[in-house]
Each structure stands twice: as C-alpha cells, then as structure tokens.
Amino acid sequence: MLGPSHINNSILDSYHCGLIPRACEALFAKLCSKAAEKGEHFTYEVSCRFVELYNEEFYDLLSGSQQKLLIRSDSKGVQLLGVSEHRVQSSLDMIRILEIGWESRRTAETAMNRESSRSHAIFIVDVKTEELINTIVNKKCATLNLVDLAGSERQTLTRTIGDRFKEAVNINLSLTVLGRVIRTLSDANRRCEHVPYRDSKLTHILRDSLGGNSRTVVIVNIHPDKEYVALYCLLFSIVGN
C-alpha cells in the first residue's frame, strides 16, 4: 500500500522510504545494470500512467482534466482510452510524476480519518526492452501496477452522508468484488468457475495483473486501534494469501 508520506523524493535514499521509491529505484537499477552489461545490444523504454477510480469511474491524475476515461478489452488486454502516458528516464522522474498525480487525488475527512482517500489510485509502469542476441532482436513488454486501495468503510464508524456515503458504497463494492476475484483465483477447486472481473471496474482494469502469468502481492495495513477494521483487514489478507 502507498501513502503520501512515503512518496516524497527527498526520502528516496533514506531507510524509511516507502514502497514506490524502492520499486522505482530497483527497476532502474536493474535496467541500467543490464544496459551497462550488454552495451548497444540492449535498449529499454519506461513510461508511466496514473489514474484513480472514483465512484466506479476512471480519471487521469496527470492530465488536469476531469473527463471520464473509457475502459475497453481487446487482443492486447484491458485498455484505458485517452489516458496520458509519460516517458521517464530515471526513478526520480517517476517520483515527480507520482507526486503530481497524488496532489490531484480525491480525499475528504470522515469520523475516523482526517484525510481519507475517496478513490483507488493505480500507478501504471510500462517497460519495453529490446535485446540483440546473435542476429535476432528479442522484444519484451511488461507492466507493473502499483495500487493504493481506499480503505473499506463501515457507515456506523465513519458516519458518512451524502457524497461521502456514495463514495463509501462504491469503495466497499469494488473491494468486495476484488476479494471475490482473488478467492476464485486462489482456490484450486474453483479455478474452472467464471471469474467476475467485470463486476467492478477495479478488477476489470487489474485483470491482467491478477490472472494469467502475472505475479500479485497484497500488502495489508492494520489499524492499531479499531478492532473491527483490523479484523476485516486480516480476513481480507487471508483471502489474498
């Protein structure tokens, strides 16, 4: 999981830096190392996109526009139409882009949190490489999705009304579907069943990161004070195990 205190590029090299800076640094360290080893026979390209899912609609956090993004499935996988893509040359470039997008993310105060995320945020990193082996050019493409899920909410605790209540309903719905999808994929006895990716746009866009030959890691944060919230998070982590 990500958090605003863990994305500041001033702590990129510190012991306390968060998941995103470490992932960015590790990615470019690996690419630069291979480029140094292979020389002109190896090239790479890294680009980023940053979107949020708010009330079951996608928005581009980097374009400055509030226009909804359409989601489509084709032979190449699941695509977001019209989302801006940004080429980066270093991990610091990635962090700067992340910070810009994070400032545009929707937050609001609830009874439980002074600043509560009202959307799911997805930082998408696309990597393309080309390596010349003898006379053959080996091309590879990979995508890393770094997702910050908004926390599930119980209305009796957060005391949300109006827009906040609508947001909470959509957050809980998408998290429920995510749990259902992970449960189906992780149960060997149920893998032949229909996987309900399309029941939420969250699982629809993450389809290629949850199934197939992808590798999925779920990091769960436990609330230190609220027993109900902690229990719910632990139950969710069991589903994703």
N, C-alpha and C positions, 0 to 999 in steps of 0.2 A: 504494500500500500504506500501511497505517496502522501506528503503533507507539505504545506507551504514552507515550513522551517527546514525542510530537507532538500530544497531545490536551489537555494541561493548559490551562485557560482563562487562566492567568496569562501565557501567552505568545501570547495571541490576536492582539495587535497587533505582535508582535516580528518581526524579519526572519527568524528561524529557526523560526517556527511551521509546523506541518505541513499536510497536505492537508485534513484535516477542518475545522480552524478557518478556513482560507481559503475552503473551499467554503461553509461556513455564513455567513460574513461576506458573500461575494459574492452569495449567494442573497437574503439580507435587504436588502442594498444595492439590488439590482435591484427587488425588490418595493416597498420604501419609496419609491424614486425614482418608480416608476410611480404609486403611490398619491398622492404629492405632486403629480404632474402632472395626474392625472385627477380628483382630489378624490373626492367621494362616488360618482362613477360607476364606481369600481374598488375592489373588496374582495378580500381573499385570506385563506387559512387554511392553516397549515402544521402538520403533525403528524409524529411520529417513532415508529418501532418499532425494536427492537434484538434480534436473535436470534443464536444460534450453532448451527452444525451439528456435532454431536459424535457420532461413530460412526454416521453416517447417520441421526441423529435430531435434530429441531429442538427448541430450548429457548428460552424467553423470558428474556432477560437483565435485564429490568426488573420482572418480576412477583414475584421472590423464590420462585417455585415451580419444582420440578424435574419438573413434569409435561410429558410429550412433547406437541409440537404436531402436529396432523394437517395435511397438505397436500392441497389439492383444486384442481381446474381447473374453471372454469365459463365462462360467456359473458363475464365481466368479466376473465378471465385466471386466473393462478395465485394462490391464496389460502392463507394460514396461518390455520387456525381457532383462535380463542381467544387470539390474541396481543394484548397490551395496546398501546394507542395513546395517545400523549401529545401534547396541543396545546402548541405553543411560540409565544412572542411575539417572540423575538429570537435572535440567534446564540448569545448567552451561555446561554440556556435550552437550546439544542441541545447545547452542550458539556457542561453539567452532567448532562444525561441520558446522554450518551455516557460520561462518567466513571463514573457509577453502574453502567451496564451492563458497562463494561470490568472493574470490580472483580470481577464475577461470572464472568468468562470462565475457562475451564479451561486451566491451564498446568502444566507439570512440567519437571523437569530431565532432560536427556539428556547423552550423552557430548560432544555438540557445542555445546549451549547450556544456560546456567544456568537460563534461563526460556524454555521452548519452548511455543508455542501448540499445544494439542491439539485445536483446533476451528477451523472457519472462522467468522468473525464478519461479519454483514451488518447495516449501519445503514441503515434504510429511511426515506426522507424523502418524504412525500406533500404535494403542493402543489395547492390548488384555488383558482381565481380566477374572478371574475365581473366583466364589464365591460359597462356600458350604452352601446351605440352606437346613437344615434338612439332608436328605441323597442324595440330588440332587445337582449336580455341574452345576451352571449356567455360561455358557461361552458367552462372548460378544466381538465383534470386531468393531472398529471404525477407521475412517481415517479423519485426519484434513489436508486439503490442504491450505497452505498459499502461495498466488500467487502475485508476483510483475510483473505487466504488463508493458511492454515497452510502452512509450507514442506514441500516433498516430502522424504522421508527414505530413506536407504539404511541398512539394518539393520546392515551391517558397520561403518558410521561412527558411528551413533548408539548402537549396542549396546543396543537396546530389547528388553525381555522382558515377558511378562505383559500387563497392561493397556496399557502403553506401546506394545508391539508391535501389539496390536489397533488402537489409535488410529492408528498409522503406516500400517497396511494400509488403513484406511478413508480416511485423508488422501490417500494415493497413488492410490487407486481414483478418488476424486472429481476429483482433478487430471488424471488420465489421461482421464476422460470429458470434462472441460472442454476439454482440448486437442483431443480428437476432435470435439467440437461446433464449436469455433472453426474448426478446419481445414475442416470440411464447409461452414460458412457463408462462409468467406473464399475458397473455391475456386469460381470461376465455373463450372467444368466439373462440379462435384459438387452444385450447389445443388438439383438436382431429386431428389437422394437423400434418404432418410429421415434426419432429424437426431435423434440419440439423446439427446434431452433427458432422458428418463425413466430412463436408465441410472444416474443419480445424483440424489439429492435436491438437490444443489448446482445442477446445470444445470436441474433442473426448476423450482426457485424463481426462477432467474435467466432463465428462458426469454424473458420479455418485455423483458429488458434486453440480450439477445444477438441476437435476431432482429427481424423486422419493421422498423418505422421508428425503432428505438432507436439511440442512439449509445453505443458501447462504447470505453472506454480501458483498456488494461492497462499498469500500471506495474510493472516488474520490478526487484527489488533484487538486486544481485550480491554474493556473499560475497567479501571481499578476500583470503582465504587458501586456501579449499578449491577447488581447480581443478575437481573433479568437479561440485560444487554449482554453481559459476559457469557451467560448460559446459551443465549441464542447464537452468539458468535462461535462458541465451542461446538455447538451442534452443526453449524454450517461447515466448520473446518473438518468435522468427521465425514460429511458428505463429500468434501473435496479431497479426502485422503486417498 
